[in-house]
Amino acid sequence: MQTTSIFDGIFKLLEWFTRFSLANLLWVFFNLPISFLVATISFTDDKAFIMSTWFIIALLAPFVFFPATTAMYAVIRKWIMGEPDISIIRYYWKYYRENYKKSLIGGAILVPIWVIGIVDVYFLFNKSLFFSIVFIIVLLFLFILTTYFFAVIVHNDVKIKKAFKQAFLFMFINPFNSFFIGLLNLVILYFCLMKFTFLIPFVMGSGITCLAFWSYYRKHIKVQQLKS
């Protein structure tokens, strides 16, 4: 009996790893132009090439990264809400098409803000430690806001303005939780990009998405309970 339960546990673990990997691989595939450009950066030290490539990535992000990420959030939302046995490929493509326009508009708003913040940190890093720290903290909260924006648009049928408003409000419901989840996601990002790059195609995006939506969904349930 004990051996059977151990094998059941291993099977469940492998089953969930497969789900996360498939969702993540779809995300990488739908991000293929950006994935390719990011890969090319890792093979060069030419600063001009790196800067111009990041500029192209920023231009592509609203059209490529945001719709692909929204679709992944929508699939993982199903899992967290108790529907783990959905057809991942079919639902991913369905949500990708349904949310493409909303995702693109959201990306067109968020990407310029990200660019301004990153450029400010880059140029201030060696000039002002204080302002560098301030902008890094601002970028962390922008990261949290972005993850909550994805969560809101897949969980609620709301317009872009209201989606940003809700994402901002939910970020400051239990801000310590938001800050902790944001830091934890950055740790995942760091280790996948810097230490264990072989995990990028399998769990980087889906792992971050799962933590972010789980955090949002817990808060959403509490808000609904307070309303009722």
N, C-alpha and C positions, 0 to 999 in steps of 0.2 A: 504493500500500500504506500509506504514512504517513497519507494523507488518510482512508483507511478506518479505520485504528486510532484516529485522532482522533475520527471520528464514532462509532465503537464505544464509546469512552470517554465521550463526551457522552451517548450513549443510556443507558449503564449508570448514569451520574450522575443523569439524569432519572428512570430507572426506580426507583432507590433513594429519590430525593426524593419520588416519587409514593407509594411504600410508607410512608415515614415520615409523609407528609402525611395519608394515609388513616387510619393508626392514630391519629394525633394528632387528626384531625377527629372520629373515633369517640369518643375520650376526651373532647373538648370537648362533644360531643352528649350523652353519658351523664352529664356533669357540668353539664347545662344549668341546673338551679336555682342552683347555685353560680356558674357562669359569669355568669348574669344578675345576681346579687347583687354580684359583684365589679365588674361593669361599672357598676352604679349608684353604687358608692362613688366611682368616678373622676370623677363629675359633681357632686360636692357637697363642701363644706368643713364641713358640720355635724358636729361631733365626736360629739354624742349619737347621731345617725343612723348614723355610721360604726361606732361601738362596738356599737350594737345589731345592726347588719347583720353584723358579724364574729361576734357571739355566735350569730346564726342560722346562719351558715356553719359554725361549730364544731359545732353540733347536727346539721347535715345531713351533715357530712363522713364519719362512719362508714357512713352509709347510701348515700351517693352517691359521694364522692371515692375512698374506699378500694376499693370493688368495681371502679369504672371504671379505676383505676390498676393494680390487680392484673391485670385483663384485658389491658391494654396491655403489661405486663411479660411475660405469658404469650405474647403474639404475638411480641414482639421476642426472647424467649428462643428461639423456633423459628428465627428468622433467624440468631442468633448461633451456634446449634448446627448450622447448615448446611442449613436448610429455608426458603429465601427465597420459594418459589413457592406457599405456602399461600394459601387463600382468607381474606383478612384479616377480612372482615366476619363470615363464618361462624365462624371460630375465636375472634374477639373475643367474640361472643355466647355461644359454647360455654363459654369460660373464665369469662366474667362470671357465668353461671348456676352453674357448678360451684364457684367459689370465693367466692360471695357471702357465705355465712354466716361463713366463716373470715376474710374481709376485714373484715366488719362488726365482729366481735369484736376483731380487731386494732386497728381504728380506735377502738373504744370504749375501749381501753386507752391508745393513743398520743395521742389528741386532748386529753384532760385534762392530760397531761404537757406537751404543746405549749402549751396555754393558760396553764398555770402559769409556764412558762419565758418566754413572750412578755410576760405581764403583769409579771413580775419585772423584765425588761429595760426595759420601758416606764417603770415607776415609779422605777427606780434610775438611769436614764440620766443625769439631771441632778443626782443626789445623790451617787453614788459611782462614780467612773470605774473603780476596781479591780473592784468587784463587777459592774459592767456588762460589763466585758471577760470576766470569769469566766463569766457567764451566756451571753454571746454564743458563747464557745467551747463551752459545754455544749450550746447550741442547734445548733451546727455538728455536733457528734457525734450529737445526736439526729436531725438531718437524715440523716446517714450511716446511722445505725441503722435509720431508717424505710425508706430505699431498699433496704437489705440485707434487711429484713423482707419486703418485696414479692418480692425475688429468691428468698428461701428458700421462701416458700409456693407459688410457681409451679414451683420446681424439685424440691422434695421433698414427699412426702406425709407431713407430720408435723403433730402437734397444735400448738396456739397456743403453749403453754409452751415446747416444744422449738424452735419456729420463732424465738421471741425469743432463746432461749439460743444457737442457731446464728448468728443475725444478729449478736449481741453478740460472739461468739467470732471470726467472720469479719472483723468490723470491726477487731479488734486483731491479725489476721494481716497483717503488713506494714502497720502503722498509718500510715506515711508515704504509702503508696499510697492508703489510704482517705481520708486528710486531703486529699491532692492532688485526687483524684476529686471529693470533696465540695466543695472550693473551686471546681473547674472547673464543676461543676454549678450552684453559686451564681452564678458569672459568667454562665453561659447564662441563668439565671433573671433576673438583673439586667438584662442587655442586652435580653432579650425584653420585660420589663415596663416598662423605663424608656427604652430607646433605639429599639428596632425592634419596636414592638408588633404590626406586621403579621405577624410571624413566630409569634405566639402560637398561632393556629389550626393552624399547619403543622408546626412542629418543636420547640416548647418542651418539651412533655411527652415526646414520643418521643425527642428528643435526650438529655434527662436520663436517661430510662429505659435507653437503649442504653448509655451510659457506665457507669451503676450496675450493670447486669446483667453487662456485659462484665468489670468489675472483680471482681465476685463470682464469676463463672464461672471466671476464671483461677485464683483462689484455691481454688475447689472442686476443680478438676482437680489442682492440686498436692497438696492434702490426700489425694485418692484415690490418687495415685501413691505417696505416703509410706506409705499403709496397705497397698498391695499388695506 
